[in-house]
Amino acid sequence: MHNLNKKIIGLDLDGVILDHTKTKIELAGQYGLTIDPSETPSDIMETKIEPALYQALQAKLYSDHALSLKTPLMRGAKEGLHYIKSLGIPYYLISRRREPEYAMISLKFHDLWPQYFDPTNTFFVKEKKDKDIKAKELHVTHFIDDEPSVIQELISVPQKYLFDPFCVYTKAPAESKRVHSWEEFLQQF
Ligand SMILES: [Mg+2]
């Protein structure tokens, strides 16, 4: 059983901490596609672009040194991490990045590695359901992710938050709450 007095936070990386909005628009543009910022969240973009092209865009987005250095943070993410740390709440990064070294480049660039994340609190998993397995193992009580399809898999996590900065989802998946900003997420703590 989870002890809800002891909060443990699970964090997604892409779309929660790192902001790929601009890069996704630019990359799509290189393939002659015009997409709006509100269409860039993965669960949405995936439905707008043919699968092979979407795969190619994802591969480029997540395995390019120069792009990794250019990736900005989501608004409020660094301040949010600082706040969580100041409260002494344990937190973990659980990401599905296939090539973690490029995630590290971005995190180091923004002084989040090793200041906020290091090998003791950072995990890379393969499938969406693996996020649940890892979260369970780490006794995560609160998880924030920008993909409804991931939230749906987080069966073991008592408090789930769909991060929806563009207000594109009309409602959050069952048993989860929709938040539009880091500030709103942090009101839970
Ligand atoms: Mg994400």
Boltz pocket constraint, residues with backbone or C-beta under 6 A from the ligand:
constraints:
  - pocket:
      binder: B
      contacts: [[A, 12], [A, 13], [A, 14], [A, 15], [A, 16], [A, 145], [A, 146], [A, 147]]
      max_distance: 6.0
